[in-house]
């Protein structure tokens, strides 16, 4: 096992630095919360953001697919930022998505933001997938589960390393359930010590922090609460140790 290995209900999963999850035994690549067209959604409400988040998210996804060569891609819901987002995706980005889904077995898990993707984008829409010891869905179920893989909460974590507070997106798991980081360029994050996330996990959960150059595993005891302000470093600096 390495810092990237996530054991879950008897399965061996790998945390990729991109924020994707790999299930080597099945050849599955799993991503959560792409939130395509979040920038244009905010712009429509008067908050101007650079309108490039969909392109940036797809570039990272294309890179992960090319490097990891999965047989199947599973998108764990909230692939679009709102119910009108699919209609705002630029035509070229729509064609990029269609090329990806045509080359792979592609599954869209329904999320609470998601419209049905346009038919010419391809892929299969499902509420959840149960495969072997694992169950893949958008949002974690209440109560005890075994082998659940979900997204929705956009987990991130902060640790103190040599007197510096480092904050980054992360995978979080207690060995029975796993919550993926948001893959979308503008998706943001919620500290795993927030009750909304920590309340789903056992006391001795671990996180796999997405650093600048590698994934770093930490036990819950090493984590610190969110502290907004200049002391927190952006996610891509979290690998500087």
Phi, psi and omega in degrees: 000148178236180176301341182270347186281129177240106176281133183215109174052039179093349177266154178246113183247160180235130175276121178266146182300336178292341188103359176272157177249136178247132171251091187301323183301325181257346185073034181260140171246125186239130177230154181232146167055063175293326179049049179300139180066032171294321181301313181290330176295317177293320180300323180295338178259010173097000176258108187275122174236152176304132188275046187238011187293322180298313179299318180294319179295316179294325178297317178294323179291318177299319180296316180295319179296315181295323184280320187264343175050059180285160172273331181222143171245130177242121176260117190275045173085167188049043177290337176241149187287329179207177188288347176258001189295322183301324180289341181266350180298126179304148185304318181295321178292325174299320178293324177298316178299317181298322178295321178295312184291333178288333185272347189222163166285113191239129180237127171261112172278132182293135177240177184285346176261349201278131161275171169290134177294150176308142186302328183281359174277343177078184182088168181244135179261126179226157175284322178195167176230132170248121183222114181057232183276002188242150175233127184250122178212169182289307186241138180301140176282153174287149176087178183296141175219167175224118175082025181276133175239124185213176177233235172077317189270352178052055186295143169220165182217158177232140177225155173261121180232115180052044176081001180247140179267120182247132183233136181200162172297156183205161162272146178225131183208147173248014180092345178245328175226151182228131177245125184273152172289158174291136181269338184295145184299326182251017193286335180073194183196162178237129181302135184294343177278351173299139182304332180297328179263307184300329180293344178271344189250153173294162186301324185261042179288167177234161174235154175240101189277134180274100181275188181289323184234347181203169176269136181241127180265136179221143172284160181303328182296339180273353189273156178235153180294167178291139179221087184302145178134181186293347181290335182276133178270148177296160189303318186286355174265000188291345180275355179281110187236000000 
